[in-house]
Every structure is written in C-alpha cells, then in structure tokens.
Amino acid sequence: QSTWCKDLLTSIMTNTPHTWSQHTLQCFPPVLNDFFVQNSIPKENKQLLKKSVDEEYRNWAGMSNENDIISHFGAAGTPPLFLCLLFKMIVETDTISPVAYKTLERIGARALSAHLRKLCDYLVFEVSNSGVGAHVNKCVDTINDMIWKYNILTIDRLVLCLSLRTLEGNEAQVSFCIIQLLLLKTSEFRNRLQEFVNNNSPEHWKQNNWHERHLAFHQKFPEKFAPDESVSHPSTLPVYFGNVCLRFLPVLDITIHRYLEVPATMSKTLDVLLDHLGSLYKFHDRPITYLYNTLHYYEKRLRERPHLKRRLVGTVIGSLKDVRPENWALTKQYHEYMLKKDETVNWIPELNYYITLVRRMQDTIDGNNVFQGTDWRFNEFPNPPAHALYVSCVELLGLPVGPQTVANSLIDVVVKGYPVIPEFRVHNWINTIGLLMAALPESYWSVIYDRLKDIISSVQMTDWTHRQSPFEMFNFKIVKEAMLEKNYVVILAIAQSILHHSGIGQISTITDFIKEKFKPIIKTEYQLIYLCHVVGPFLNRLSTERPRAVSDITLILYELLEQVDKAQSSAPLKYMDPICDLLYHIKYMFVGDMMKSDLEAIIRRLRPALQMRLRFITRLNVDEIGVEQQATEGSIPAAGQSQAEFKPQVGQAVGAGGVGGTTVQQTQQSQPQAVQ
C-alpha cells in the first residue's frame, strides 16, 4: 500500500471516523479492505442507545419551561438524539409539541445529520426487536408522518442514511424492509413518482410548456423545506427546477448498490423496487454510465446471477424506450434475450454475435454512425464512438455467460473470424477489440495472458520446425503477405492492443502475470523472443509512468535468459545477438547502472559466449569470463581480432518492436550462430 494512499485514508478516518459492513468491505479493492479492517472503530451498543433515548424522553416530559427545553436539547454538546425523541413522541402521542420546532431551529440543518444517523439506528433496533407486525407498521407510519406531515425529514436523506448505515445480518435485512415499506407502503411517494413520470419527458429542452408542467406538479404536490411550525425560518425561493423524484434518483443508485452487495437471499425485494421505481431512470443524467459502473464494479457478485443482470439492464435501458430509437444502445440479439421471460433461459451467444457487436463499434469509429437520431449536444457521451464503447461494454457485461467465455469469444473474432474481416481493416478490428477488452474488468482482459500462455507453451514453440526465423513469424506484415501461420501474430497483436489501451493500473500488473504464467514454462529462446515482443513496446511508457516495473521486467528477462541457457546447455543458442541487443537497449535507455549488482550475479552464471556479449553491462573483465572454457568451445576471438568487436551493436538487430517491428539482419537469419 502506497504511503500517500495510507495517509489519505488515515486523514479521512481522523476527521470522519466511520466503518463499513462486511458485505460492503468484500466488494472493496483489497487495499481499502485491509485498511478498514485494521482501522475499524467500535460499534455502538444499540441497547444502550435505546436506554439513552428513553432517558432523554423522560427529561423532555419532566421539563416545562420552553427556554430550558431549547437550551438543553439544542446545545452543541448534547447527544444527537432529538430526532429519536420526536419519533418516540409521535409513536406515543401522535403529535409534536410546538417547542420541538424551535429546538430543531436551534440545532440547525448541519447538526441534524448526526441526529438522523442515530434515528436510523434506533429505528432498525425498534423494528428488529418488536416481533409484532402492528408495531412495525406503527413505526413506518410514524416515519412517514415525520416526512410528509411534519416535514422534519426528507425521504431522500432518510433512505440514503438507511442504505449507508453499517448493519450486518438481520439488521441489514430489517433496514431493506424499512426502505421498501417507506417507499411503497404509503401512496405519498408513489403518487408523486407516477405523476412526474407520466407527464414529463427527460428531453425537457424540446418541450414548449415544460415550465407550466413543472409548476402544475409543485401545485399538486407542494414541497416544504422546513417544519410547518418553524416561524423563524425565512420564506424559501421558488423551485425553478427539480423535485423530490429527481432528488431521489442518486439515492436510488446507491440503494441498488447496497442490494447487490448483500447475499441473494436478502436482496429479493430489489425486484419489487425495480418494478415500482425503475421508470424513474428515464430521467437519469447518465443511465449507461451508471449501468457500466455498476456491472463493472459488482462483476464478481453478479457473475452467478445472470437474471439480475438482465433485469438491471432491461430496467434502466427499457425506461427510455419511449424517448430513444429502438436500437440506440443494445443489439437486436440482446433485445430478443431480454424479451424472454422464462427464468430458465440461458442464452449462449455464438461467434457471429460477437462479430456483429465488434463490427457495429468499428463502423461507428470509421464514421458510419449507426446510432441515428441522437442529439449529441445533450447526450451523456460526447461522440458516437464513446457511446458505442460504453453500450457495447454494458451489453457484454450483461451477457449470461462467464467472463472467460466472453473474452475468448472477442479474441476469436479475429483468430477464427479472420476470413470475414475486410483485408485492409484487420488492424482496425484488432484495435477495437483492444478498446473493448481494456474497458472490461480484470477477469475479462486478463484472459489474454492465458491465450499468450497457450501460444508460448505450444509444441511449435518448444520444438521450432518453421523454416522462417521467429522474427519473421512474429511480424504481422510478413506473415500476412507470405500467408504463414498467423496464430502467433494475431494473439500478439491483440495483446499489444489491449495493453496499449489499458490504464497504468492495468498494464503495471504485467510483471505479476509474467512471473506467474510465463516464467515457469519458458525453456527455449523462441519462447523468450516471443515474450520480448509482448513487453518490448511498452517499456518506454512504463519507464515514464511506473519506473519500478521496468526494473522488474529487466530482472525477469535476465532470469529467463539464464533459465533458457540452463535448459539448453548442450544445444546452441541461435539468437544470442538479438537478445543481447535488447538487453543493451534496456540498459542504455531505461535502467542504466542501477541494477548492475543484481544483473552481474546472473551474467556470471551464463555460458561464456553470453558472458562475453554481456560483459559491458557489468564491466566484466575478459579474464573473468573463463577463457580456457571458451577456447575449448571455440568461442575465443581469432588472433588479431579485438575484444571490443564482441560488443553487440545496439540497434543493428531486433529491437523491442512488436507486431510489424524490426527484423533481424539477414545475415543473422541465414547464418545463426551456433555457439554453446
């Protein structure tokens, strides 16, 4: 964990101490999860909270002087239990004392946030321990009165607070039950929602009478931003835009996320909420972005719940069916999948589906806009390609198949669908696939490392039988023009496209994947050269954004060279010079002498021919290389030939190029050195 990250989190915890429930922590990135587990704060005793509320209520009942009441309950250091006290007052008397409004004024809106958190905890405790349905209904009716009758609370702030409270097990389930009852038991909020959705359009700039409809809604459902009896509160300005429905939208976003975090048995009421409130997403400013972020962040949670994914996508995008064109977001095949109501339907898309999806995005990038009828001035995305990228990712994340299946199918669009791709557009298609894969979660884009592993561990890599050199077989242009075996270059090209479009957080994980997947299986120089083609093009970027990664990759390459040297100790290494050229390039361009001590130990364990070529990296003396052994093997320079001639010339042989990169000199290809 980085120091800056830990300092930032520590500062947050110092200023606003808080904790998270276990089901929320499990969805956090490991760094955040570990920090909050190590820096947890003790939970409040709910039984003690109830006793404190009862004590405060007795104090209220025993005080008769108005000034004393306001001074006691409105003081800055008083425990934030006044909303709990009002809740208990309404439960027992069905009314509120006028003094309570003046006390609320003294407390102030900012301080009421702490009182609201206590009220949520107290409400959950009351409902959890009541065990009687009548008392539960009484509690919910009381809260509704505090919202709609007395204007002490607002529905959006209360539901938001209930959603974000740190509750576990049965208490979390009770919290969701309270939220459902608050939103659906009474008709107050449902009537407002139905009226607003039916009579308004999200494209309000196209309406000539939008303001009249806005005023009509507020006349039918007037909003008050202070308690009724608050005589000291100044009159508020008129509402020119917005209402309780629009203010509730971001709260609904967070509430759905909380439902996705808990076990499936606790989130059954989510379907009910989506049925009644899903139409509100018609007015969401960023519906596709919200879907993308939700499906991306909760990918592991939703992986085994394909019907819930379909429900989320269908609810959000379906809410706009009367506003947007038919195929403004999803493909025809996915629309057909959503229309199937049978819960047992398990659609497994064929390769043609993925080809159609990639072609749609590629056509959009090429300027052939398939999303007709979109006003880009008011769209959530600035241009058609950005829109195509996000809606394509939403559809891929919403498929009822696992991430490995989706990722492999996207890769196979080029590997198996190569014949249907226009001849001169194959690089564009590979670029599009890289864009899509890089925008998906790690469980999707990491599949490319499995495909690279399959290539590196293939029989052709361990027993090279091709007439061409590896530098020709790994060059896209040569393979395409000579119609050679294309699996090497296609997977290599897709890998480089994905890494090119990846963020630094994604590309910096390449060192871990090399250690875990590639290092144990690389035994030949052909495998090593292929790996160099994978990592070489990104060394310059890594040196700028994550210098430590370049050092790690450099050390791994030397260790792999030693591994190959030992595995082929009795066989000649044909491509020592190109490999050494790359190592010299890395030294002079990126790492310099800062790894000299680490690399020298490895170089001294290599065969003499490699030591001779790499001696300038660590300044080895010739007499330290083992001259007698080299003489026996015929590796000593001929008489009169200077030792400096053994220094590889950086730039003469292959560089770090990837697909279509520099090839080895023809002399090296036709007459490879056979030095042990």
Secondary structure, 3 states (H helix, E strand, C coil): CCHHHHHHHHHHHHHCCCCCCHHHHCCCCHHHHHHHHHCCCCCCCHHHHHHHHHHHHHHHHHCCCHHHHHHHHHCCCCCCCHHHHHHHHHHHHCCCCHHHHHHHHHHCCCCHHHHHHHHHHHHHHHHHHHCCHHHHHHHHHHHHHHHHHCCCCCHHHHHHHHHHCCCCHHHHHHHHHHHHHHHHCCHHHHHHHHHHHHHCCCCHHHCCCHHHHHHHHHHHCCCCCCCCCCCCCCCCCCCCCCCHHHHHHHHHHHHHHHHHHCCHHHCCCHHHHHHHHHHHHHHCCCHHHHHHHHHHHCHHHHCCCHHHHHHHHHHHHHCCCCCCCCCCCCCHHHHHHHHCCCCCCCCCCCHHHHHHHHHHHHHHHCCCCCCCCCCCCCCCCCCHHHHHHHHHHHHHHCCCCCHHHHHHHHHHHHHCCHHHCCHHHHHHHHHHHHHHHHCCCHHHHCHHHHHHHHHHCCHHHHCCCCCCCHHHHCCHHHHHHHCCCCHHHHHHHHHHHHHHHCCHHHHCCHHHHHHHHHCCCCCCHHHHHHHHHHHHHHHHHHHHHCHHHHHHHHHHHHHHHHHHHHHCCCCCECCHHHHHHHHHHHHHHHHCCCCHHHHHHHHCCCCHHHHHHHHHHHCCCHHHCCHHHHHHHCCCCCCCCCHHHHCCCCCCCCCCCCCCCCCCCHHHHHCCCCEC
